[in-house]
Amino acid sequence: EAFELLSPADHKAQKPGLMMANIYRALLAEIEAGGFQVLHQRISLTPLRKLWIATRTQWLGR
């Protein structure tokens, strides 16, 4: 919902925040897919995947 409220004029200024939000969104999806077993296993994204998400955010602007 917050992404939808962000005006297009603010996207350029908010790119680093959008990149981090997308990385955290992907991490939360991994946690959910893993059955929320965060106390028994470490769930993380590879640096390459984080780079891909950040690059995709840069290209798409969202």
HTML snippet that shows the backbone in 3Dmol.js (N, CA, C, O; Angstrom):
<script src="https://3Dmol.org/build/3Dmol-min.js"></script>
<div id="view" style="width:600px;height:400px;position:relative"></div>
<script>
const pdb = `
ATOM      1  N   GLU A   1       0.829  -1.194   0.000  1.00  0.00           N
ATOM      2  CA  GLU A   1       0.000   0.000   0.000  1.00  0.00           C
ATOM      3  C   GLU A   1       0.872   1.256   0.000  1.00  0.00           C
ATOM      4  O   GLU A   1       0.551   2.237  -0.671  1.00  0.00           O
ATOM      5  N   ALA A   2       1.957   1.226   0.740  1.00  0.00           N
ATOM      6  CA  ALA A   2       2.833   2.399   0.812  1.00  0.00           C
ATOM      7  C   ALA A   2       3.472   2.705  -0.541  1.00  0.00           C
ATOM      8  O   ALA A   2       3.674   3.870  -0.882  1.00  0.00           O
ATOM      9  N   PHE A   3       3.789   1.669  -1.309  1.00  0.00           N
ATOM     10  CA  PHE A   3       4.366   1.885  -2.637  1.00  0.00           C
ATOM     11  C   PHE A   3       3.403   2.650  -3.531  1.00  0.00           C
ATOM     12  O   PHE A   3       3.816   3.518  -4.301  1.00  0.00           O
ATOM     13  N   GLU A   4       2.135   2.331  -3.429  1.00  0.00           N
ATOM     14  CA  GLU A   4       1.122   2.975  -4.261  1.00  0.00           C
ATOM     15  C   GLU A   4       0.932   4.444  -3.886  1.00  0.00           C
ATOM     16  O   GLU A   4       0.563   5.255  -4.736  1.00  0.00           O
ATOM     17  N   LEU A   5       1.179   4.791  -2.634  1.00  0.00           N
ATOM     18  CA  LEU A   5       0.998   6.165  -2.173  1.00  0.00           C
ATOM     19  C   LEU A   5       2.175   7.074  -2.526  1.00  0.00           C
ATOM     20  O   LEU A   5       2.053   8.297  -2.465  1.00  0.00           O
ATOM     21  N   LEU A   6       3.301   6.490  -2.890  1.00  0.00           N
ATOM     22  CA  LEU A   6       4.483   7.271  -3.229  1.00  0.00           C
ATOM     23  C   LEU A   6       4.305   7.896  -4.608  1.00  0.00           C
ATOM     24  O   LEU A   6       4.067   7.196  -5.592  1.00  0.00           O
ATOM     25  N   SER A   7       4.422   9.203  -4.668  1.00  0.00           N
ATOM     26  CA  SER A   7       4.226   9.890  -5.947  1.00  0.00           C
ATOM     27  C   SER A   7       5.398   9.597  -6.882  1.00  0.00           C
ATOM     28  O   SER A   7       6.523   9.401  -6.422  1.00  0.00           O
ATOM     29  N   PRO A   8       5.143   9.565  -8.185  1.00  0.00           N
ATOM     30  CA  PRO A   8       6.221   9.298  -9.151  1.00  0.00           C
ATOM     31  C   PRO A   8       7.381  10.288  -9.038  1.00  0.00           C
ATOM     32  O   PRO A   8       8.524   9.931  -9.323  1.00  0.00           O
ATOM     33  N   ALA A   9       7.105  11.509  -8.631  1.00  0.00           N
ATOM     34  CA  ALA A   9       8.171  12.504  -8.481  1.00  0.00           C
ATOM     35  C   ALA A   9       9.142  12.130  -7.362  1.00  0.00           C
ATOM     36  O   ALA A   9      10.307  12.527  -7.400  1.00  0.00           O
ATOM     37  N   ASP A  10       8.682  11.378  -6.375  1.00  0.00           N
ATOM     38  CA  ASP A  10       9.524  10.990  -5.246  1.00  0.00           C
ATOM     39  C   ASP A  10      10.321   9.714  -5.499  1.00  0.00           C
ATOM     40  O   ASP A  10      11.205   9.381  -4.710  1.00  0.00           O
ATOM     41  N   HIS A  11      10.033   9.006  -6.561  1.00  0.00           N
ATOM     42  CA  HIS A  11      10.696   7.726  -6.803  1.00  0.00           C
ATOM     43  C   HIS A  11      12.210   7.869  -6.914  1.00  0.00           C
ATOM     44  O   HIS A  11      12.945   7.040  -6.376  1.00  0.00           O
ATOM     45  N   LYS A  12      12.689   8.902  -7.599  1.00  0.00           N
ATOM     46  CA  LYS A  12      14.135   9.066  -7.770  1.00  0.00           C
ATOM     47  C   LYS A  12      14.816   9.318  -6.428  1.00  0.00           C
ATOM     48  O   LYS A  12      15.866   8.741  -6.146  1.00  0.00           O
ATOM     49  N   ALA A  13      14.230  10.164  -5.613  1.00  0.00           N
ATOM     50  CA  ALA A  13      14.819  10.477  -4.308  1.00  0.00           C
ATOM     51  C   ALA A  13      14.735   9.296  -3.349  1.00  0.00           C
ATOM     52  O   ALA A  13      15.555   9.175  -2.438  1.00  0.00           O
ATOM     53  N   GLN A  14      13.762   8.437  -3.547  1.00  0.00           N
ATOM     54  CA  GLN A  14      13.530   7.321  -2.636  1.00  0.00           C
ATOM     55  C   GLN A  14      14.099   5.994  -3.138  1.00  0.00           C
ATOM     56  O   GLN A  14      13.804   4.948  -2.560  1.00  0.00           O
ATOM     57  N   LYS A  15      14.904   6.013  -4.198  1.00  0.00           N
ATOM     58  CA  LYS A  15      15.428   4.757  -4.771  1.00  0.00           C
ATOM     59  C   LYS A  15      16.145   3.872  -3.752  1.00  0.00           C
ATOM     60  O   LYS A  15      15.869   2.673  -3.708  1.00  0.00           O
ATOM     61  N   PRO A  16      17.063   4.411  -2.923  1.00  0.00           N
ATOM     62  CA  PRO A  16      17.711   3.528  -1.948  1.00  0.00           C
ATOM     63  C   PRO A  16      16.706   2.878  -0.989  1.00  0.00           C
ATOM     64  O   PRO A  16      16.829   1.697  -0.664  1.00  0.00           O
ATOM     65  N   GLY A  17      15.730   3.639  -0.547  1.00  0.00           N
ATOM     66  CA  GLY A  17      14.702   3.086   0.331  1.00  0.00           C
ATOM     67  C   GLY A  17      13.855   2.048  -0.371  1.00  0.00           C
ATOM     68  O   GLY A  17      13.483   1.039   0.228  1.00  0.00           O
ATOM     69  N   LEU A  18      13.546   2.285  -1.639  1.00  0.00           N
ATOM     70  CA  LEU A  18      12.771   1.315  -2.417  1.00  0.00           C
ATOM     71  C   LEU A  18      13.567   0.029  -2.629  1.00  0.00           C
ATOM     72  O   LEU A  18      13.006  -1.066  -2.598  1.00  0.00           O
ATOM     73  N   MET A  19      14.875   0.167  -2.844  1.00  0.00           N
ATOM     74  CA  MET A  19      15.722  -1.018  -3.003  1.00  0.00           C
ATOM     75  C   MET A  19      15.701  -1.862  -1.735  1.00  0.00           C
ATOM     76  O   MET A  19      15.525  -3.079  -1.794  1.00  0.00           O
ATOM     77  N   MET A  20      15.881  -1.212  -0.591  1.00  0.00           N
ATOM     78  CA  MET A  20      15.865  -1.951   0.677  1.00  0.00           C
ATOM     79  C   MET A  20      14.498  -2.566   0.943  1.00  0.00           C
ATOM     80  O   MET A  20      14.408  -3.694   1.427  1.00  0.00           O
ATOM     81  N   ALA A  21      13.439  -1.836   0.631  1.00  0.00           N
ATOM     82  CA  ALA A  21      12.089  -2.370   0.831  1.00  0.00           C
ATOM     83  C   ALA A  21      11.873  -3.614  -0.016  1.00  0.00           C
ATOM     84  O   ALA A  21      11.279  -4.585   0.451  1.00  0.00           O
ATOM     85  N   ASN A  22      12.350  -3.594  -1.255  1.00  0.00           N
ATOM     86  CA  ASN A  22      12.191  -4.761  -2.123  1.00  0.00           C
ATOM     87  C   ASN A  22      13.037  -5.937  -1.651  1.00  0.00           C
ATOM     88  O   ASN A  22      12.618  -7.088  -1.770  1.00  0.00           O
ATOM     89  N   ILE A  23      14.224  -5.657  -1.117  1.00  0.00           N
ATOM     90  CA  ILE A  23      15.055  -6.730  -0.568  1.00  0.00           C
ATOM     91  C   ILE A  23      14.369  -7.345   0.647  1.00  0.00           C
ATOM     92  O   ILE A  23      14.326  -8.568   0.779  1.00  0.00           O
ATOM     93  N   TYR A  24      13.838  -6.515   1.529  1.00  0.00           N
ATOM     94  CA  TYR A  24      13.143  -7.042   2.707  1.00  0.00           C
ATOM     95  C   TYR A  24      11.870  -7.786   2.322  1.00  0.00           C
ATOM     96  O   TYR A  24      11.511  -8.776   2.959  1.00  0.00           O
ATOM     97  N   ARG A  25      11.194  -7.318   1.296  1.00  0.00           N
ATOM     98  CA  ARG A  25       9.993  -8.014   0.823  1.00  0.00           C
ATOM     99  C   ARG A  25      10.356  -9.422   0.334  1.00  0.00           C
ATOM    100  O   ARG A  25       9.641 -10.383   0.618  1.00  0.00           O
ATOM    101  N   ALA A  26      11.464  -9.541  -0.399  1.00  0.00           N
ATOM    102  CA  ALA A  26      11.925 -10.848  -0.876  1.00  0.00           C
ATOM    103  C   ALA A  26      12.338 -11.734   0.297  1.00  0.00           C
ATOM    104  O   ALA A  26      12.065 -12.935   0.299  1.00  0.00           O
ATOM    105  N   LEU A  27      12.993 -11.144   1.288  1.00  0.00           N
ATOM    106  CA  LEU A  27      13.397 -11.913   2.465  1.00  0.00           C
ATOM    107  C   LEU A  27      12.177 -12.420   3.229  1.00  0.00           C
ATOM    108  O   LEU A  27      12.154 -13.570   3.668  1.00  0.00           O
ATOM    109  N   LEU A  28      11.178 -11.579   3.389  1.00  0.00           N
ATOM    110  CA  LEU A  28       9.952 -12.015   4.067  1.00  0.00           C
ATOM    111  C   LEU A  28       9.251 -13.122   3.287  1.00  0.00           C
ATOM    112  O   LEU A  28       8.669 -14.025   3.888  1.00  0.00           O
ATOM    113  N   ALA A  29       9.297 -13.066   1.968  1.00  0.00           N
ATOM    114  CA  ALA A  29       8.714 -14.135   1.149  1.00  0.00           C
ATOM    115  C   ALA A  29       9.463 -15.447   1.372  1.00  0.00           C
ATOM    116  O   ALA A  29       8.846 -16.511   1.426  1.00  0.00           O
ATOM    117  N   GLU A  30      10.797 -15.379   1.503  1.00  0.00           N
ATOM    118  CA  GLU A  30      11.593 -16.577   1.784  1.00  0.00           C
ATOM    119  C   GLU A  30      11.262 -17.142   3.164  1.00  0.00           C
ATOM    120  O   GLU A  30      11.170 -18.358   3.332  1.00  0.00           O
ATOM    121  N   ILE A  31      11.084 -16.271   4.140  1.00  0.00           N
ATOM    122  CA  ILE A  31      10.724 -16.715   5.490  1.00  0.00           C
ATOM    123  C   ILE A  31       9.373 -17.405   5.468  1.00  0.00           C
ATOM    124  O   ILE A  31       9.196 -18.450   6.094  1.00  0.00           O
ATOM    125  N   GLU A  32       8.422 -16.828   4.753  1.00  0.00           N
ATOM    126  CA  GLU A  32       7.095 -17.438   4.644  1.00  0.00           C
ATOM    127  C   GLU A  32       7.179 -18.785   3.934  1.00  0.00           C
ATOM    128  O   GLU A  32       6.552 -19.752   4.369  1.00  0.00           O
ATOM    129  N   ALA A  33       7.940 -18.858   2.855  1.00  0.00           N
ATOM    130  CA  ALA A  33       8.077 -20.116   2.109  1.00  0.00           C
ATOM    131  C   ALA A  33       8.755 -21.194   2.950  1.00  0.00           C
ATOM    132  O   ALA A  33       8.512 -22.384   2.755  1.00  0.00           O
ATOM    133  N   GLY A  34       9.605 -20.775   3.884  1.00  0.00           N
ATOM    134  CA  GLY A  34      10.287 -21.718   4.761  1.00  0.00           C
ATOM    135  C   GLY A  34       9.476 -22.115   5.974  1.00  0.00           C
ATOM    136  O   GLY A  34       9.993 -22.782   6.871  1.00  0.00           O
ATOM    137  N   GLY A  35       8.221 -21.720   6.019  1.00  0.00           N
ATOM    138  CA  GLY A  35       7.356 -22.097   7.129  1.00  0.00           C
ATOM    139  C   GLY A  35       7.641 -21.335   8.409  1.00  0.00           C
ATOM    140  O   GLY A  35       7.334 -21.819   9.498  1.00  0.00           O
ATOM    141  N   PHE A  36       8.222 -20.150   8.293  1.00  0.00           N
ATOM    142  CA  PHE A  36       8.493 -19.282   9.442  1.00  0.00           C
ATOM    143  C   PHE A  36       9.407 -19.948  10.475  1.00  0.00           C
ATOM    144  O   PHE A  36       9.272 -19.691  11.672  1.00  0.00           O
ATOM    145  N   GLN A  37      10.323 -20.790  10.031  1.00  0.00           N
ATOM    146  CA  GLN A  37      11.236 -21.501  10.928  1.00  0.00           C
ATOM    147  C   GLN A  37      12.483 -20.667  11.244  1.00  0.00           C
ATOM    148  O   GLN A  37      13.606 -21.159  11.145  1.00  0.00           O
ATOM    149  N   VAL A  38      12.280 -19.425  11.617  1.00  0.00           N
ATOM    150  CA  VAL A  38      13.406 -18.512  11.834  1.00  0.00           C
ATOM    151  C   VAL A  38      14.204 -18.824  13.102  1.00  0.00           C
ATOM    152  O   VAL A  38      15.348 -18.388  13.230  1.00  0.00           O
ATOM    153  N   LEU A  39      13.629 -19.557  14.021  1.00  0.00           N
ATOM    154  CA  LEU A  39      14.363 -19.905  15.237  1.00  0.00           C
ATOM    155  C   LEU A  39      15.226 -21.138  15.045  1.00  0.00           C
ATOM    156  O   LEU A  39      16.123 -21.397  15.847  1.00  0.00           O
ATOM    157  N   HIS A  40      14.965 -21.905  13.988  1.00  0.00           N
ATOM    158  CA  HIS A  40      15.676 -23.161  13.770  1.00  0.00           C
ATOM    159  C   HIS A  40      16.647 -23.113  12.603  1.00  0.00           C
ATOM    160  O   HIS A  40      17.531 -23.964  12.504  1.00  0.00           O
ATOM    161  N   GLN A  41      16.502 -22.153  11.732  1.00  0.00           N
ATOM    162  CA  GLN A  41      17.409 -22.036  10.590  1.00  0.00           C
ATOM    163  C   GLN A  41      17.576 -20.578  10.214  1.00  0.00           C
ATOM    164  O   GLN A  41      16.691 -19.754  10.447  1.00  0.00           O
ATOM    165  N   ARG A  42      18.706 -20.277   9.640  1.00  0.00           N
ATOM    166  CA  ARG A  42      18.970 -18.911   9.189  1.00  0.00           C
ATOM    167  C   ARG A  42      18.475 -18.781   7.755  1.00  0.00           C
ATOM    168  O   ARG A  42      18.841 -19.571   6.885  1.00  0.00           O
ATOM    169  N   ILE A  43      17.654 -17.794   7.525  1.00  0.00           N
ATOM    170  CA  ILE A  43      17.130 -17.545   6.190  1.00  0.00           C
ATOM    171  C   ILE A  43      17.726 -16.232   5.706  1.00  0.00           C
ATOM    172  O   ILE A  43      17.625 -15.206   6.378  1.00  0.00           O
ATOM    173  N   SER A  44      18.344 -16.275   4.537  1.00  0.00           N
ATOM    174  CA  SER A  44      18.965 -15.067   3.996  1.00  0.00           C
ATOM    175  C   SER A  44      18.908 -15.097   2.478  1.00  0.00           C
ATOM    176  O   SER A  44      18.595 -16.117   1.864  1.00  0.00           O
ATOM    177  N   LEU A  45      19.216 -13.963   1.902  1.00  0.00           N
ATOM    178  CA  LEU A  45      19.319 -13.841   0.452  1.00  0.00           C
ATOM    179  C   LEU A  45      20.797 -13.772   0.094  1.00  0.00           C
ATOM    180  O   LEU A  45      21.594 -13.204   0.840  1.00  0.00           O
ATOM    181  N   THR A  46      21.159 -14.341  -1.034  1.00  0.00           N
ATOM    182  CA  THR A  46      22.552 -14.274  -1.465  1.00  0.00           C
ATOM    183  C   THR A  46      22.877 -12.846  -1.900  1.00  0.00           C
ATOM    184  O   THR A  46      21.982 -12.104  -2.305  1.00  0.00           O
ATOM    185  N   PRO A  47      24.140 -12.459  -1.819  1.00  0.00           N
ATOM    186  CA  PRO A  47      24.511 -11.121  -2.302  1.00  0.00           C
ATOM    187  C   PRO A  47      24.133 -10.903  -3.772  1.00  0.00           C
ATOM    188  O   PRO A  47      23.757  -9.796  -4.155  1.00  0.00           O
ATOM    189  N   LEU A  48      24.232 -11.946  -4.590  1.00  0.00           N
ATOM    190  CA  LEU A  48      23.861 -11.819  -5.997  1.00  0.00           C
ATOM    191  C   LEU A  48      22.372 -11.528  -6.155  1.00  0.00           C
ATOM    192  O   LEU A  48      21.975 -10.721  -6.995  1.00  0.00           O
ATOM    193  N   ARG A  49      21.554 -12.190  -5.345  1.00  0.00           N
ATOM    194  CA  ARG A  49      20.111 -11.934  -5.417  1.00  0.00           C
ATOM    195  C   ARG A  49      19.788 -10.515  -4.947  1.00  0.00           C
ATOM    196  O   ARG A  49      18.940  -9.845  -5.537  1.00  0.00           O
ATOM    197  N   LYS A  50      20.453 -10.060  -3.899  1.00  0.00           N
ATOM    198  CA  LYS A  50      20.250  -8.682  -3.429  1.00  0.00           C
ATOM    199  C   LYS A  50      20.642  -7.685  -4.516  1.00  0.00           C
ATOM    200  O   LYS A  50      19.950  -6.691  -4.740  1.00  0.00           O
ATOM    201  N   LEU A  51      21.766  -7.965  -5.192  1.00  0.00           N
ATOM    202  CA  LEU A  51      22.202  -7.095  -6.284  1.00  0.00           C
ATOM    203  C   LEU A  51      21.169  -7.083  -7.404  1.00  0.00           C
ATOM    204  O   LEU A  51      20.862  -6.027  -7.957  1.00  0.00           O
ATOM    205  N   TRP A  52      20.632  -8.257  -7.740  1.00  0.00           N
ATOM    206  CA  TRP A  52      19.615  -8.344  -8.785  1.00  0.00           C
ATOM    207  C   TRP A  52      18.375  -7.528  -8.397  1.00  0.00           C
ATOM    208  O   TRP A  52      17.839  -6.795  -9.228  1.00  0.00           O
ATOM    209  N   ILE A  53      17.923  -7.644  -7.166  1.00  0.00           N
ATOM    210  CA  ILE A  53      16.739  -6.903  -6.715  1.00  0.00           C
ATOM    211  C   ILE A  53      17.004  -5.398  -6.775  1.00  0.00           C
ATOM    212  O   ILE A  53      16.154  -4.634  -7.231  1.00  0.00           O
ATOM    213  N   ALA A  54      18.181  -4.973  -6.315  1.00  0.00           N
ATOM    214  CA  ALA A  54      18.522  -3.547  -6.340  1.00  0.00           C
ATOM    215  C   ALA A  54      18.614  -3.031  -7.775  1.00  0.00           C
ATOM    216  O   ALA A  54      18.145  -1.933  -8.074  1.00  0.00           O
ATOM    217  N   THR A  55      19.216  -3.818  -8.657  1.00  0.00           N
ATOM    218  CA  THR A  55      19.335  -3.416 -10.064  1.00  0.00           C
ATOM    219  C   THR A  55      17.969  -3.341 -10.722  1.00  0.00           C
ATOM    220  O   THR A  55      17.683  -2.405 -11.469  1.00  0.00           O
ATOM    221  N   ARG A  56      17.129  -4.323 -10.447  1.00  0.00           N
ATOM    222  CA  ARG A  56      15.774  -4.325 -11.008  1.00  0.00           C
ATOM    223  C   ARG A  56      14.986  -3.114 -10.508  1.00  0.00           C
ATOM    224  O   ARG A  56      14.230  -2.505 -11.265  1.00  0.00           O
ATOM    225  N   THR A  57      15.164  -2.769  -9.241  1.00  0.00           N
ATOM    226  CA  THR A  57      14.502  -1.586  -8.695  1.00  0.00           C
ATOM    227  C   THR A  57      15.002  -0.325  -9.393  1.00  0.00           C
ATOM    228  O   THR A  57      14.221   0.575  -9.703  1.00  0.00           O
ATOM    229  N   GLN A  58      16.307  -0.268  -9.637  1.00  0.00           N
ATOM    230  CA  GLN A  58      16.884   0.883 -10.340  1.00  0.00           C
ATOM    231  C   GLN A  58      16.295   1.006 -11.743  1.00  0.00           C
ATOM    232  O   GLN A  58      15.946   2.106 -12.172  1.00  0.00           O
ATOM    233  N   TRP A  59      16.183  -0.104 -12.456  1.00  0.00           N
ATOM    234  CA  TRP A  59      15.661  -0.085 -13.824  1.00  0.00           C
ATOM    235  C   TRP A  59      14.184   0.263 -13.866  1.00  0.00           C
ATOM    236  O   TRP A  59      13.753   1.101 -14.658  1.00  0.00           O
ATOM    237  N   LEU A  60      13.413  -0.391 -13.005  1.00  0.00           N
ATOM    238  CA  LEU A  60      11.961  -0.211 -13.045  1.00  0.00           C
ATOM    239  C   LEU A  60      11.494   1.002 -12.249  1.00  0.00           C
ATOM    240  O   LEU A  60      10.406   1.524 -12.491  1.00  0.00           O
ATOM    241  N   GLY A  61      12.305   1.446 -11.309  1.00  0.00           N
ATOM    242  CA  GLY A  61      11.942   2.608 -10.514  1.00  0.00           C
ATOM    243  C   GLY A  61      10.868   2.348  -9.478  1.00  0.00           C
ATOM    244  O   GLY A  61      10.222   3.280  -8.999  1.00  0.00           O
ATOM    245  N   ARG A  62      10.675   1.086  -9.129  1.00  0.00           N
ATOM    246  CA  ARG A  62       9.684   0.761  -8.096  1.00  0.00           C
ATOM    247  C   ARG A  62      10.088  -0.452  -7.311  1.00  0.00           C
ATOM    248  O   ARG A  62       9.369  -0.867  -6.402  1.00  0.00           O
TER     249      ARG A  62
END
`;
const viewer = $3Dmol.createViewer("view");
viewer.addModel(pdb, "pdb");
viewer.setStyle({}, {cartoon: {color: "spectrum"}});
viewer.zoomTo();
viewer.render();
</script>
